[in-house]
Amino acid sequence: METKGCNGIEHSNEIINKLPKVLPNHVTPIVNSQQVSEKKVLPVFPWFAIDIGGTLVKLVYFEPLDLTPDEIRTEGEILMNIRHYLVSNRAYGEDGFRDDALELKNIRFGGRQGNLHFIRFPTSKMSNFIDLCIMKHLHTLTFQVFATGGGAYKFEYDAVEKLKLSWHKCDELDTLIKGLSYLSKLNPNECFYYEEPQNEANPNKHPFKFDIRNPFLLVNIGSGISILHVESETSYRRISGTSIGGGTFLGLCCLLTGCSSYDEAIQLATAGDSTKVDKLVKDIYGGDYERFGLPGHIVASSFGHMNLSEKRDQATIADLARSTLVTVLNNIGSISMMCAQTENVNRILFSGSFLRINDLSMRILAFAMDYWSRGKIKAIFLEHEGYFSAVGSLREFIRDNDDLTTTATTTQN
């Protein structure tokens, strides 16, 4: 934020399980010192948490609507100005944005009533964000920040030294599951799927009733990919992953097209035609490969046309961006399907900031899952893409273990 057919490489199958007892090859989750306290004492405002990923920073902020007269009187000018700054703007400089369409209004959170705001900016601007906090005198307040993601480690020193605050690092997979569990219960329309992903004009979006108590795969698409087998909010394990993810897409697009941002890369891909870059089955067989049931329009070789100079001359930078996107997503879809078959589950949720405001990627993934599963498994997507780990960190911040059975009615813009 400024003050102005596919192959993949699997990473280690590290097992993570949150059962209370320690089992062989299992790791207990990170527990903050606050959580061992017998008596729950809510922290003072401001309430926010941050997920610092490899590409994007995601920040969630709870705006209280039920401040008492005493709280209003003692809030102070600095805290009041910060609250006003965060909730009154949709953009912060050139790179920071508040996703106001995702705002959850009038919710019950940590025993308080308020609105939950979702803010994002490039990780490359994290130092600018720290400087902005100093400019807004945030460093003069005494409070805690709960942070997750790789940047929680990378930027810890600067944040603590410059802002003089208490910095708590949260496990990003623990918080991912905790945030997903919370938002899927809080927002009945959180999960959805596409019935006709190839229909660009109307892919036929349907809500999906999600219950975290039933096993599913969670494919988290960030700079790289992690695939989790989730049995409940407190029991999951990482079963696979690949280095070919959102960071791969952005890096290759920057090299191939000269673009400089994720949004620009997606805009290019949306306007491109990958068939001018990729070699299809029909380009090899003249039609379908009937013996193995491969339709002619399926990609046989990603970037397969680019060995020919005349094809390179015909391909635009938008075509190159589209082919890069299709290559990455087909790889993710293929690996996810193989994991679902191995784990014997029929629900696959895709999450991560890579899918944020990215209908094209979701439709490509939905089509890939339809193809690989022969229509038996739908790719399930989430409205608050990329923000779940930040929400989970906020729950850890207030030590929230509420199962939402008494949650107030929620509205969404």
N, C-alpha and C positions, 0 to 999 in steps of 0.2 A: 504494500500500500504506500503510495507516495503521499507525502504531505503536499504534494501537488498531484482338398486334402492337405493337412497342415501338420507340421512337426513342432514340438516345443521342448525346451530343456527343463526337466523337473529339478527343483531344489530338494533339500533334505526333507524327509517326512518327519519333521519334529512333532512330537506328540504333546499336546497341551490339554489338560483336563482339570477342571476346577472342582472336583469332588473334594470334600474336606480331608479325607485321608490321602496319604501319598502312596501311589501305586508305582510299580516298576515302569520306567520310561515316561512317567507322568510328572507334570510340574504344577505346583499349586500357584494360584494367581498372586499378583502383587497386592499386598494389603497395606493401606496407609495407616499411620500411627493413630489417626483420628478414629478409624473404624473399630478399634478395640475398646473405645470408651463405652461404658455401659449406658450412660445417659446421653441422649442425642441433643446437642446444642447447635442450633442453626448458625452458620457464619453470618457476619454482617455483610451488607451490600457494599460493592456491586457483586452480583452473581454472574460470572461468565467462565467459560472454559474454552480451550483452544487445541486444535489438532493441526500440527505443523507437518505437512507431508512433504514429499520430495518436489512436488510441483506447485501445490496450492496450500494456503493456510485457511482453515475453516474455524470460525469463531461463533459460538452461540452465547447469547446474552438474554438473561431473564429480566424483563422490565416489570417491577412490582406495581400493581394497581391498587393495593390495599394498605398503603403506607399510613401509619397512625399519625396523629398530630405530633406526637413526640418524635417520631422518626423523621417527619418532614422538617421539624425544627432543628434536629441534630444532624440532618443529612449533610448540610454544608454546601457552599457554593460550588466547590470543585466537583463533588459527586453529582450534584444537580446538573451542572454543565455537561459532564460526561454522558449522563443519561439522555439529556436533550440532544447532544451531538449524534449519538448512536441511533436514536429512534426517529430523528427528524430528517435524516438524509438517506437517499438511496445509493449515492455514490460518494466515495471518499478519495479525493484526488482523481487520478486517471486510471488507477488499477484496482481500487477497492470498491466492492459492491455489497449492498444488502439485498438479499433475495426476498423482497417483500411479499411475493406471491406464496412463499412457503411459511410465512409468519403464522404461528399458532396463537390464536387470540383467546383471552379469558380462560386460561387453563389453571388447574390446581397443580402446583409444583412445590415440593418441599413444605407443604402446609400453607403456602401463600398463593394468592390469586394474581395472575399477571399474563403478560404476553411473552412468547419466546421468539427471539429474532435470530436470523441466520445471515452471517456476514463472511465474505471470502475475499482473498487477495493473493497474488503470486508469492510464493515462498522467497523469491528473489528480493521481495520488498520487505522482508521481516525486519531488517535493520531500520528501514524507514518507519515501520510501525512502532518500534521501540522509541525512536526519536519523537514520533507523534505523541506517544504516551507522556513523554517528558514535557513536550510543549503544552499538553493539556493538564500538566501538573499531577498526573496519575501517580507519579513516584512519591508524592508527598503523603499519600494515603497508606495506611498499614493494612494489608490484606493478602490473601493467598491466591495463587493461580494454579489451577490443575491443568496440566498439559500432557498431550499424547503425541504419537508419531515420532519419526526419527529426529525431527527438529526440536523435540522436547529435550533431547540430549545436546544437539548441536548448538542451540541458542541459549542454553541454561545460563552459562557464565555471563553473557552480555545482559540478559534480562535481570539477573540477580544483582549484578554490579551496578547497572545503570538505573534500575527501577527500585532497588532496595526492597524487594518483596520476597515472600516465601514461595518457592517453586516446587510443586509436587509433580513427579513424573508418573503417569499411568500407563499400564500396558495397553497397547493399541488394539490388540485382539479382544482382550477382556472388555474394553470400553465399546468396541464395535458391536459385540453381542448385546451388551447392556443397553446401548442406545437403540439398537434395532428392536429389542424386546419392548422398550418403553414406547417408542413412537408407533409401532404397529398396534399396540393396545390403545394408545391415546387417539390415534387417527384411524378411523375405520376404513378409510380409502387410501391408506398408505401404500398397499401393494396392488399391482395391476399387471396385465399381460396384453399382448396384441394377438388378436385372432387372425388378422390378415396382414402380416408384416410387410408383404410385398406391395400392398396397396398404399402408395405414397400419399394419395389424396385423403384416404380414410382407412388407416390400418386397423380400425375397429378395436379401440381400447376398452378393456373390461376390468372392473375391480376384482381383486382376488382376496378371498377371506383367508387370512393367514393365522395359524396357531403355532406359536414357537415350541409348543410341547410335542409336536410331531417332527421327527427327524427330517433334515434337509441339508443340501449343500449351499454354502454361502461363498460365492466367487467374488472376492474383493479386488476390484480393478483400480489400482493406483499407478505409480510409476512402474511397478512390477505387479505380479499376480500372486495372491494367496488363495488357496481353496480349502475351506473348512467343512468338516462334517459336524453339524450341530445337532445335538440330541435334546438340549434344553438350554436355558440361559446360563446354567452353571456347569454344563458338561459339553465340551467340544474338543476337537483335535484337528490340527493342520495335516491334511493328507497329501497335498501336492502344491505345486506352484510353477511359475515360469517367469523368466526374466523379460519375456516379450509382452509388454503392457503399454500403459498410457505414455510412459516416458519414451518408449521405443517409437510410438507413433509420432509424438511431438518432435523428437530428435531427428528422425528420418525426414519428416516434413520440412524441418528447418534446413536440412542439408539439400533436399531435392528441390524445394520451391522457393527458398529464401524468406519464408514467413518467419515471424518472430514471436508468436504467441499461440496458445492453445485455441483460443477463439478464432483467430485468423486461419489456423490449419483446418478447423472444422468447417468454416465457411467455404474454404477452397474445396474440401472433400464433398460438400453438399452439391457443389456445382459441377463436379467432375464425373467422368465415365470410366470406370475401372476396366471395362472390356477393351479399351484401346491400349491398355498396358498389360493386362493379364492374358495368358493363353487359356482358352476354354477347352472343354472336352470336344466340342464340335469343331474347333480349330485343328484338332488332331485327327478325329474320326469322321469328320464331315457331318456329324449329327450325334445322336445318343450312342453311348456304349452300352448296348442292350444286355450283353452277357452279364455284366455286373450291376445293371440297373442305374447307370450314371447318366443323367440327363445332359444334353449338349450344352446347357447354359451354366453348368457347374465349373468352377475354376480348376483347371488341371495343373497350372503352373503360375504362381504369383510372379508378376513382372516378366513373364515368359516371352512377351513380344519385344522386350527392350534390348535384345541382342541384335535386332535388325535396325539399321540406320534409318530406313524410311518410316518405321513405326515410331522411333524416337522423335523424328521430325514432326510427326502427326500428333503426338501426345502433348497435352498442355500441362501446366503445373497443377491445375485443378484435377486432371486425370491422375497424375502421380499421387496427389494427396488422397484421392478416393481409393486408389489401389493399395496404398499403404494402410489405410483404415480397414479395408476389407481383409487384407492379409493378417493383420493383428487380431481382428475379431473372429475370423474363421479359426485361427489357431486357438483362441480362448474357448470358442464353442466346442471344438473337437476335444480338447483336453477335459473340459467340464463334463461332456457326455461320457467319456471313458471313465471318469471318476464316479459318476452317478451309477454306471453299470457295475463297477467294482464294489461300491458301497451299498448297492441295492436300494437306492432312494429315488423317488420320482418327483421331487421338488427341488428346483435350482433357483436360488435368488442371486441376482447380480447387483452388486453395490459398488460404490466408489465414485470419487469426484470426476473420473474420466467420463462418466455417463451424465454428468450434470448438464442440464438444458441441451441434451444431445440426442434428439429423437432419432436421427439417422443411425447412430451406433446401436441404439436399442433395437431398431427394426432389423438391422443386419444380424445382430445376435439372435433375435427371435427367429428369423428365417433359418439361421444356422442350426439352432436347437431343433426346430421342426424337421429339418432335413436329416440331421444325425440320428434323431430319435424316431424317425418315420411318423411324426405327428403325435407321439405318445407323451412327450414332455414339453411343457411350455416354459419359456424363459420368463421369470417373474422379476419385475422391476419395482423400484421404490421412489416415492415422490421426493423425499428429502435426501437425494443422492449426495454422498460425500460428507454428510454432517453427523452420521451416527456415532463415530468415535468421540466427537466433540460433545455430543449430548450425553454419552456414557460417562465422560469425564466430569460433566456438570453434575450428574447423579452422584458420582463418587465425592465430589466437592461438598455436596450437602448431605452425604451419607444417606441417599434415598434408596430404600428397599421396598417402597410402596408398590403393590401389585396392581394399582389403579382401580381397585374395586370401588373406591369412593371418589374417583376422579370426576370433576364437573364436566358438563357438556362442553364440547370443543367445537369451535368453528374455524374454518380455514378460508383465506382469501381465495 
